[in-house]
Amino acid sequence: MPSDLSAEQLGHLTMFTDDYDAVLAQLRATQGDDVLRINGLSVHFAPVTVGGGAIARERAYWPDDHPLGITGDPTIKFASPDPKQAAADLAAQTGRPDYDADRGHLNAVGYGVRFGDHAVEFLGSASGGDHDLVGGFLAGPGPGVFSTTYLIRDFGAARAALAAQDIRFTQWGRHSLLLRPESAPGARIELTDAS
């Protein structure tokens, strides 16, 4: 089963697995390919170890005194024109249950799959248009990695900590802080108190 993941260029994701040979055999039998393609997203698989050494990062545990109050496991979120189907496809390929989530703070719908130390979630516009955050993303860059999301304990404290460090962000509603790509090495980071 996948134990870690790595977000790469837009539209690509690498999932590290303890049983690489079994995953490849399943992909070849069901997809006829070594790459899982879900709504414009290419999911590549890699072994956790090569030559006896770990190549996947160790799971991150957040200390109680983390300045942003980060807690829990991250969620890699993808904008998708059909998020429910994308999550169902990923769940079928990995043998894990899918879930649905209210992402009203982003005016979005979310469907995902949880793994041991992270979740992969597909977002769609709740309105179906391109005038909200996810709809605009789909209309612009198109389907792909939307954000890496971290749950925080105290929204106000996290906002104050970012402001104190002059880190640029956009507050989206009452529950979401989006670090701008220029503040987060080219990636969109979301901090939220909405689980």
PAFI-426029 format. One line per field, with one value per residue (C-alpha): residue number from 1; chain; x, y, z. Coordinates in Angstrom, 3 decimals. Layout:
<atoms>
num	c(NUM,...)
cadena	c(A,...)
u	c(X,...)
v	c(Y,...)
w	c(Z,...)
</atoms>
This chain:
<atoms>
num	c(1,2,3,4,5,6,7,8,9,10,11,12,13,14,15,16,17,18,19,20,21,22,23,24,25,26,27,28,29,30,31,32,33,34,35,36,37,38,39,40,41,42,43,44,45,46,47,48,49,50,51,52,53,54,55,56,57,58,59,60,61,62,63,64,65,66,67,68,69,70,71,72,73,74,75,76,77,78,79,80,81,82,83,84,85,86,87,88,89,90,91,92,93,94,95,96,97,98,99,100,101,102,103,104,105,106,107,108,109,110,111,112,113,114,115,116,117,118,119,120,121,122,123,124,125,126,127,128,129,130,131,132,133,134,135,136,137,138,139,140,141,142,143,144,145,146,147,148,149,150,151,152,153,154,155,156,157,158,159,160,161,162,163,164,165,166,167,168,169,170,171,172,173,174,175,176,177,178,179,180,181,182,183,184,185,186,187,188,189,190,191,192,193,194,195)
cadena	c(A,A,A,A,A,A,A,A,A,A,A,A,A,A,A,A,A,A,A,A,A,A,A,A,A,A,A,A,A,A,A,A,A,A,A,A,A,A,A,A,A,A,A,A,A,A,A,A,A,A,A,A,A,A,A,A,A,A,A,A,A,A,A,A,A,A,A,A,A,A,A,A,A,A,A,A,A,A,A,A,A,A,A,A,A,A,A,A,A,A,A,A,A,A,A,A,A,A,A,A,A,A,A,A,A,A,A,A,A,A,A,A,A,A,A,A,A,A,A,A,A,A,A,A,A,A,A,A,A,A,A,A,A,A,A,A,A,A,A,A,A,A,A,A,A,A,A,A,A,A,A,A,A,A,A,A,A,A,A,A,A,A,A,A,A,A,A,A,A,A,A,A,A,A,A,A,A,A,A,A,A,A,A,A,A,A,A,A,A,A,A,A,A,A,A)
u	c(0.000,1.234,3.003,4.069,3.638,5.485,3.796,5.731,4.941,1.306,-0.679,1.844,2.086,4.422,3.142,5.693,4.643,5.971,4.858,5.923,5.788,2.206,1.071,2.658,1.083,-2.350,-1.909,-0.811,-3.738,-6.368,-4.919,-2.454,0.126,2.518,0.878,-2.588,-4.377,-7.272,-8.948,-5.747,-3.632,-0.829,-0.062,3.346,4.432,7.893,9.297,9.790,13.267,15.999,18.993,17.794,17.667,14.532,13.873,10.512,10.550,9.786,6.357,6.254,4.984,4.167,5.345,2.751,4.567,4.662,4.455,1.541,-0.196,-0.081,-1.593,-2.516,-1.655,-1.475,-3.949,-2.819,-5.726,-6.285,-8.694,-10.768,-13.722,-15.165,-13.826,-16.234,-15.211,-11.505,-11.701,-13.683,-11.041,-8.190,-10.063,-10.637,-6.970,-5.647,-8.268,-9.026,-12.412,-13.216,-14.868,-16.737,-16.070,-17.824,-15.342,-17.770,-14.956,-13.529,-16.961,-15.948,-16.918,-14.277,-13.869,-10.783,-8.922,-7.015,-3.697,-1.574,-0.139,-1.872,-4.965,-5.424,-8.506,-10.115,-11.941,-14.588,-16.396,-19.562,-21.209,-19.980,-18.696,-15.304,-15.915,-14.870,-11.404,-11.465,-13.550,-11.116,-8.212,-9.853,-10.543,-6.951,-4.216,-6.742,-6.916,-3.941,-2.391,-4.377,-2.740,-1.129,-3.397,-2.456,-4.908,-4.193,-5.330,-5.922,-6.778,-6.108,-2.754,-1.614,-2.677,-0.761,2.348,2.360,1.858,4.637,7.044,5.881,4.740,2.255,-1.077,-4.686,-7.437,-10.202,-13.336,-13.180,-11.356,-8.611,-5.259,-3.648,0.069,0.906,3.151,5.936,5.908,5.942,8.536,6.068,3.384,0.066,-0.139,-3.472,-3.749,-7.243,-9.110,-11.890,-11.250)
v	c(0.000,3.544,4.996,8.420,10.768,13.504,16.290,17.094,19.183,20.093,16.995,14.447,12.695,9.980,7.565,5.450,1.909,-0.945,-3.514,-1.956,-5.197,-5.941,-2.386,-2.550,-5.949,-4.586,-1.474,-3.493,-5.892,-3.172,-0.207,-1.831,0.729,1.526,4.946,5.530,8.332,10.023,13.082,14.616,13.513,11.011,8.972,7.276,4.663,4.082,1.697,3.027,1.511,1.085,-1.047,-1.333,2.436,4.523,7.063,8.326,11.039,10.138,11.040,14.510,14.923,18.449,19.607,21.133,24.458,24.634,28.382,27.882,25.319,22.646,19.374,16.124,14.806,16.821,16.570,16.924,18.563,18.378,20.493,18.152,18.538,15.296,15.018,12.302,9.993,10.782,9.791,6.652,5.673,6.208,4.247,1.359,1.279,1.404,-0.705,2.071,3.662,7.076,9.917,13.104,16.408,19.740,22.379,25.281,27.566,27.215,27.095,23.614,19.977,17.459,13.715,11.868,8.809,8.597,6.817,6.159,9.637,11.803,12.089,12.748,14.843,15.986,19.338,20.692,24.008,23.917,26.368,24.648,27.974,29.577,32.542,30.833,29.720,26.102,26.881,29.649,27.267,24.691,27.377,28.673,26.098,23.261,20.020,19.396,20.009,22.773,22.831,20.995,21.545,21.486,21.504,24.158,24.452,28.199,30.172,33.590,32.524,31.080,34.266,36.381,34.177,34.531,38.297,38.644,36.921,39.013,35.854,36.746,34.961,35.395,34.779,32.822,33.012,32.462,29.146,29.193,30.923,30.378,31.031,32.545,30.465,33.058,32.553,28.760,27.647,27.673,25.606,26.705,25.891,26.040,26.343,25.666,24.985,23.237,19.496)
w	c(0.000,-0.667,2.320,1.101,-1.807,-3.597,-5.564,-8.709,-11.760,-12.250,-13.075,-11.781,-8.436,-7.177,-4.562,-2.700,-1.917,0.201,-2.396,-5.679,-7.701,-6.615,-7.431,-10.891,-11.541,-10.545,-12.723,-15.728,-15.291,-14.883,-16.814,-19.220,-18.075,-15.213,-14.715,-13.258,-15.124,-13.331,-14.876,-16.223,-13.250,-13.826,-10.701,-10.789,-8.263,-6.767,-4.172,-0.638,-0.530,-3.103,-2.219,1.387,1.973,2.390,-0.359,0.905,3.542,7.117,8.434,9.920,13.469,14.505,17.921,20.258,20.066,16.250,15.456,13.058,15.252,12.545,13.648,11.936,8.515,5.280,2.431,-1.171,-3.021,-6.765,-8.780,-10.912,-13.279,-11.819,-8.255,-7.141,-9.982,-9.521,-5.835,-6.683,-9.269,-6.794,-4.111,-6.529,-7.523,-3.967,-2.204,0.274,0.971,-0.437,1.482,0.734,2.468,2.674,1.564,1.887,3.063,-0.472,-2.175,-3.258,-2.972,-1.982,-2.380,-1.298,-0.091,3.201,3.496,6.585,6.977,4.370,2.232,-1.463,-2.166,-5.405,-5.412,-7.723,-7.829,-5.717,-8.108,-11.247,-12.567,-12.985,-10.670,-7.440,-6.360,-7.596,-10.686,-11.611,-11.132,-13.411,-16.033,-15.793,-15.313,-15.525,-13.542,-11.293,-7.900,-6.211,-2.757,0.088,3.081,6.746,9.634,12.276,15.891,16.070,12.939,14.507,15.940,12.600,10.808,13.325,13.025,9.228,9.413,12.001,9.584,6.587,4.797,2.067,2.174,1.162,3.669,1.975,4.076,7.832,7.737,5.122,4.717,1.325,1.200,-2.133,-4.401,-4.157,-0.369,-0.535,-3.156,-6.063,-4.337,-2.887,0.802,2.614,6.385,7.683,10.900,8.946,8.949)
</atoms>
